[in-house]
């Protein structure tokens, strides 16, 4: 079997109909393709399921397919593997990581937890399997309020690794949380100054923002929620202009669902770069998706002991999210 490095730079025949080729492989392999809202448009269009982290974890838990092709980032595919230890789980590019997961090294997190005995640990799904294994329950941006609320009010809690999401949850629930000092490199670069300028240019627009954004951004939002919640808000709001403060990959589904509305992506602080695009999500391409299915690599593997410890908090999240 070719390695990831073997097929990483292989040129795909430009005459190949990638949509047809991927669809053929999907049938031959009995595969399901799961794609996050931040993936490129073509990948979203060919996927069996497009969703946020919660919906994709639920889809991974429920699938009867023999192969899971995860068009997302590493921690998402890793979660799918933990839920399906006997299935082949593929990720188009192993370098599709996550700044939140990378910013919470398991050894450092273990030392951090030693300072908080008696605390229960809630970890955002954007973390490694080893970090999940040290947690009592996992959450996503879509269910964080519900997960935190499931603990008694007098139970001390650690929330990791996103301090902005944790801070937002703390404010919403009026509850103290011990926060790991992590953040998403995409959501933290949105500029409050430029958002205010954008609102002034579009006074009739409403603002929908992801809770991974800093508080300065969220205070200007008419709606704060996960990608799925932002999509739902866009469908329901009577406003004809929506300023969207999250990774712009979500605009593809939003445009399909709201052809009569103007969707305005919020700018990052630096006009010279596409800093509001996730560089990790965009590592996956339609060509890499085809190659990973053709070659059945790169495969996601998780240490069995770590996977066993991480499974319980993931299953607890799924149970609480029903």
Phi, psi and omega in degrees: 000133180295148177277170176302317181295327181298319186260357186301319184249015179290131178282135177269136178309118182298342178274354182286132173280098186296323180298315180292320181294317179294319180296322178295315178297322179301317179290315182298322185270352191053057185252154171241137179253119178252131183228138176278156180299343182270001178285162179297157189305314184298322179293318177300321184290333182264351184288153174283324179224131173242130183192185174272183186299321180293310182299322181287325175295320178295319178295320179295322180291331187264345189293146174255003178296153179278335182231135176249119176255113187256107176269087182195220178242173193302315184296331179290314178294324178297318177298318178298321179292320178299322179283341183224067186298336183263003181255155174280123178243125184244146175232126185305325180218117182295342179276002175282086184259212182199130182295329177293313179296317180294330183276007178229070181299134185306318181295320179291323180294320178299318178294322178300316182293333179300335181279355184230062177296146180085354178272141168275152186245121174251119180247130173300144185299340179283064179207168183286165177300323181294324175290319176302323183294341178265008187254158175271329178202151177258153174223168170236174177295336181282338183231011185302318180297318180293318181295312180297320181292345181286347179266145177305149185299334182267005180276117177294141185229140167257135178238125182217163353262002187264111183289331181286316175298315180299319179295319178297315178300317180300317180292320182294321185261357183052050185225133179287136175228141171277122188251130168289139187278055180254165178201160176273125184294340178278308186288335182282349182267357176297137185264123177297318180301314182288330175294317178298319177297319180295319177297324179293326178286334182231073187295341179270355184281149170258158184245127175243124186228152178273141182290358171284353179282154176297159183302324180301327176284313187296332181293345178262002186271142172275337178214133175239128180183176178296173178301318178296321180291324177296319176299316180296319179298317181298323179293323189271329186293138175284348180299143181264353176232131181230122173272123188252118183249075172197182182302131189291355176301334180293340183297335181298309178291323180297319180293322179296323183274340185225063184295342182266003183245149177268121181255124188243109179289134178289140181277155171280182183287334185250114181292342185276354181225163174267059188291342179273004172264136179284116182293337181281314178301324185279359174291332177282136177228167178298323179296315179294325176298315177299313183295322181292328176285319179298316186264353182057041179198150005282136180266141177271128176233150178225134177309128185303320179295316178296317180298320180296320180287328181283337184296318184300311179292331175291314179296326177297318177299313181297323178295316181288343183264000181292000000 
